[in-house]
Amino acid sequence: MTDTIRIRDLMDPVLSPVQRAALEAAAAHPVDLTVDAVLDSARRRTGLSDFGEHDFRDRLGLWLAEAGADANRTALGRAQVFRLVTRYATTRLKLVDLFARHPEIADEPLAAPIVVVGLPRSGTTHLVNLLAADPACQSLPLWESYEPVGPQHERLPASRDDRRARALAEYERSVLLLPHQQAMHPMEPDHVHEEIELQGPDFGGYMLEWVAHVPGWRDAYLAEDQTPRYRWMRRTLQAIQWMRGDRRRWVLKSPQHLEQLGPLLATFPDATVVVTHRDPLSVVQSAATMIAYSARLSTQRVDPRAIFGYWTDRIERMLSTSVRDRPLLPAGRTVDVYFHEFMADELGTLARIYATAGLDFATQRAAAQRYLDEHPRDRGGRIAYDLRADFDADPAVVRQRFDFYARTYPVREEVR
């Protein structure tokens, strides 16, 4: 029987002893959120010094300046940003070194990937993991997205790879600190993750918005052509494929692609694109709940209403851009997946995608069913959401902001 989880302390968090200890430990060891501190740390970790083109410094500087200027951010929240950007800078050093020593990586073909795009919290993660169960395809597990370059180029079993061990330790730590997070967004090391993570070492993309309050970065990101960040991501995928020695078809996904269809298709012009659709109110309440819950560690005062307002606006922008850019999608290689239909018939949805991608679903059905059997829905618990109680929001009023989307896509209303 699935456990129902109701988080009632979003606005006034009741901290556990483990959470209080983590906050106190971080306060005793403050970090320096400056470009020089991050890059020096990455140099010490790797013994390397060449970061490649220096245009990334301005983007990194904006990330750090915004997070550093947030007076509401805890020392643990600052440390979280420092660890993240240091990991990205470390990966950048390793990739630049690898590209210099092995220029043949640029010749690696990435043929006809299947790319899942859609709102966050709209089933994209479940769908890409289901697709990735196909042994004829390759995908990106979370542990490898965090550290795409290992200490050697031969392909090690995951059980023997130190990178996976580090990701597992981080996962176990996150479960202790935020136990309900896994019910909202599982982050096990072997879970198929977003390749958008690979844009991190070029300090692009919208990922930082999920970690910190950075409206200035959001505006800069939305105003800039993201095609160079997508080229960096593609080159990193080529490096991963070269190190694996594996040229199977890629299965990819990220909600960010929904507002970056132009750069996505410029990078993968032969992709089959799977677009997920869900009630935007369900998406916003889920995203805002998840962020407000984790904010008990990263901010001194949690303001669920402000978080809800930010993500209502953010999802509206994302959907508006996706509706505008819909004509960019190739008609013969695009599949629309509605959340309620997907949940009612997962294998049928998969069969439609396979037909569009030119693959034989009959050979994959058993693997897909095995994945579903091993990963029952809501296995980590089911979150009970309450838009009115948690965010003081009237669903009817909020829904008006998404009328333009409902007129285009017949999503089923879930929040009333």
N, C-alpha and C positions, 0 to 999 in steps of 0.2 A: 504493500500500500504506500502510495506517495505521500510524503510529509508535506503539509502546507505551512509555509513560513510567512509570517506577517511581521514586518519590520516597523515597529511603532515609535522608534526613537530617532527618526531622521533629523529632526530639528534640534533635539536636545539629547545627544548620544550618551548612552550609559556604557562607559568604557570597561572592558575586561581588564584583569590584572596584566595580561600579556600585552594588550594595547597600551596601557599606561607605561609599562616598562619600556616598550619600543619608543614611545615619545620622549621619555626621560633620557634614554641612551642617546638618541639623536641630538637632543638639546645639549648634551655634554660634549658633543663632537661636531660643532658647526662646520659647514662646507663653504667654500668660496665659489660663488656662481659667476665666474668670469671665464672668458674664452681662454686666456693663458693657463688658468688652473686646469681646465678640462684637457687642453691639448698636451700640457706637460704630463698629466696623469697618463694619458694614452701613450705618450712616448716612453714613459718608464715601464709600462706594462709590456710593450712590444719590442723595445730596443730599436724601433724604426722612427724615421723622422719626416718622410715625404708624404704629405697629405694630398698631393696632386694639385689640381686647380684650386686657387684660394678663394673663389667666389663664395664658397660655403661659409666663410667666416662671418659674413654679414648676417646670414640666416641664423647661424648658431648664436651670434651675439644678440639677436632679437629674442630668440628663445630664452636665453639666460637673463636678459635685461627685464623681460616681462615677469618671469617667475621670481626673479630677485626683488623686484619692486613691489610685489604683492605682500603687503604688511600683514595680511590675514593668514599667510602660509606658515605652517609649523616648521620646525627644524627638520622633522622627519619628511615633510613634503619637499623641502629644499634638497634634502639628501636623495630623495627619490628622483628628482630631476637631474641631479649631478650624476648619479649612477647611470641613468638612462643615456645622457649625452656622452658620458665617458665611454660607455659601451659602443655607442655609434662611432665615436672618434677612433676608438681602438680598431673597430672593424674596417673603417675607412683606410687606416694605415695598412692593414693586412691586405686589403683588396688592391690598393694602388701598387703595393709591392708585387702581388701575384700577377696583376695585369702587365707590369713591366717585364717580369721574367717569362711570362707565357703569353705573348701576343696572339697566339693561335686561338685563345679563348674567344676572340672577336668573331671567329668563323663558326662557332657552335650554332647550329640551327635550332630555332624554337618554333616548330611548325604547328600551326593551327591549334593553339591552346583553347581549352574551354574555360571561359571566364564568367564567374558568377558576380553580378553587381546587384545592388539593391540596398534599401535602407538598413541601417544597423537594427538589430533585433527583429529582422523580418524573415528569419530562417536561412540566411546565407551560410552561417557556420555549419548548421546541420546538413544542408544540401551539399556543400563542398566536401564535407567528410564522407558523405554517402557516395559521391562521385569518386572520391579518392580511394574508396574500397576496391575499385577496379584494378586488378593487377596489371592491366594493359596501360595504365596511366601512372604518372609520377606527380607528386605533390610536395608541399613544403611543411614539414612538422614544425611546431613552435620552437623546439630546441635548436633546430638548424637555422631558423629565421633569426634567432637571437645572435648566433655566432656562425655565419655562413662559411668562414674559413677556419679549418681545423689545423692542428699542428703538423699534419702530413696529408698528402694528397690521395693516398689510397683510401678506399671506402671501408670504414670500420663498421662492424655491427653496432647498432645503437647502444646496446648494453655495455659496450666497451669504450664508448666515446665519452671523454671527459666533458664535452660540451653538453651532452644530455644530462650527465650527472649534476652539472651546475644548474641547469634548468629545473631539474627535479627538486633540488634543494630550495630554489627560489619558489617553486610551486608549493612545497610543503610549508615554507615560511608564510606564504600568502594565505594558505588555508588556516593557519593558526591566527593570523592577524585579522582576516576578514572571512570568517567561515561561510557566510551566506553568499559571498561573491560567486562561488562555484555553481550555485543554483541558477544564477543569472547569466554567467558567461564562463563556461568551463575553460580552464587554461592548463590542462595537463600537458606535459612535455611532448607527448606523441600526437596530440591534437593537431589537425591540419590548421595552419595559421594563415594570416593574410600576408601576401607578398609585399604589401605596402610597407611592411616592416623594413624591407630592403631599401626603401627610400630614406630611412633614418640616417644612414651614414652620409647622405648628401644634404641632410637637415632640411627636408622638404616634407610635404604632405600634411594631413590634418591630424595626425596621431597625437600631437602635443595637446590638442584640445581635450582629449580624454584624460589627460594627466594633470593639467593645470588650467587656471583661468587666464587665457591669453588672447583677448579680443584683438589686440594689435597684430599678433601673429596671424590670426584668422584673416584679417583684412588684407595683410600683405600676401598671404598664400592665395587668396581668392583673386587678387589683382594680378598675379604673376602667371605667365604661361608655364604650366607644370610639365611640358614635354621634356625638358632636360632632366627633371627628376625621374620621369618614366624611363628615359634612356638609361639612366644610372641603374634603375631597378632591373631592366632587361639585361644589362651587362652583368649584373650580379647573378641573375638566374643562369646566364650562360656559364659563369664561373662555377656555380654549384653543379650544373649539368656536366661540365668538363671534369670536375673532381670526382663526380659519381661514375663517369663513364657510361651514362644512361641517357638514351635519346628517346625515351617513351614520351608520349603526348602529355603536356602539362595540364593540370587542373588547378585553376587559380581563383581567388576571390578577394574582393574588398568593397565595402560600402562606398569608400572614397571614389571609386571609379564612376559611380552614378553621377557625380558632378564634374567628372573629368573624362567624358566619353571621347572628346577630340584627341587629347593626348593618349588615351588608352588605345584607340584604333590606329593612331599614327605609329604606335609602338608595336601593336599586334594586329596588323591589317587583315590577317586571315583568321581571326579568332571567331569562335562561336560564342555568342554573348547570351547569358541567361539572366533575365531581369526579374528579381523577386518583387512582389507587391504585398503591402499589408496596411491595415488601418493606421494612418499616421499617429492617431492619438495613442494607440497601443504602443507604438514605437517610442513616442516621446515619454510616456509615463514609465516605460521600462528603462530607457536610457537615463532619465533623470533620477529614478530610484537607485539605479546602480551607482551613479556618480555621487549622489548625495550620501549613500551608505559608505562609500570608500572615503569620502571627504572628512570623516571623523578623525582620520589619521593625518591628513594633509593640510587641513585648515583649522584655525582656532575656533571659528564660529561657522557653523553650517547654516546656509540659507537655502532651504529646498525650493522656495518660491523663485529666487533668483536663478537657481540652476534650471528649474523648469522653464522659466522665461527664455534663458539662453538657448536651450535645446529645442524649444518650440520654434524659435526664430531660425535656428541652424537647420533643422529638418525642413522647414518651409523653403529656405534658400536652396537646399539640396534638391528637393523635388521640383522647384521652379526651374532650376537649371536642367534637370533631367528631361522635363517636358519640352523645354525649348530645344534641346539637342537630340531629341528622339529621332529626327530624320537622319542623323548620322549613322544609326545602326543599320547593318545590312539586313534587309528583309528576309532573305533566305537563310540567314545564320543567326537569327534572334528568336529566343523562346521567352515568353512571358509566363511567370509562375506566380499564381495567387496563393497566399499563405493558407487560406482555409482549404483550398483544393489540394495543396501539397500535403497538409496534415491528414487529410482524408484518404489520400492515395499516393503514398510516397513512391512506390514502385512504378505506378502509372506515370507519375511526373517524370521519373527518371527515364522511362521508355521514350517519352516525347523528346527529351533532351538528346538522347542517343540517336534518335531518328534524324534530328536536325543536324547533329554533328557527324552523321554518316558512319555511325558505329553500330555494331550488332549487340543489342541489349540482351539477347538470349544467353550469350556467353558470360554476362556479368550478373545476371539476376541472382544467382546463388550467393555470390560475394556480397551483393547489396543486402540480401535478406539476412545473411550472417551478421553483417554490421548492425542491422536493426535489432536483431536478437540480443547482441552483446551490448548494445547501447540503448536501453529502454528510455522512453521519453520521461523527462522530469526525474531522472535517477538521482539527482542531487537534491531533490526537493522542489516544490512548486511555490513560487513567490505569489502572495496575494497582494495585488496592487489596489490602491485607492486614490484616484486622482483628486477627489474633493478633500479628503481628510489630510493627505500628505502635502498637497500643493495649493490648496484653496482655489482650485480651478474648476470652472463650469465646463463640462465636456461640450455642450452645445455651442458655447461661445468660442472655445478653442477650435472646434471643428470648422467653423466658418473660414478660418485662415487656410484651410486645405480644400475648399470647395473646388478650386481649379483642378486639383489632382483627381478628386472623386468624379468629376465630369469626364475625365480622360480615361481613368482606369476603374473598373467596377469592383473596388475592394469591399469586403464585407465589414460592416461596423462591428467593433468588438467592445468599445467603451461607450457607455451611455450615462 
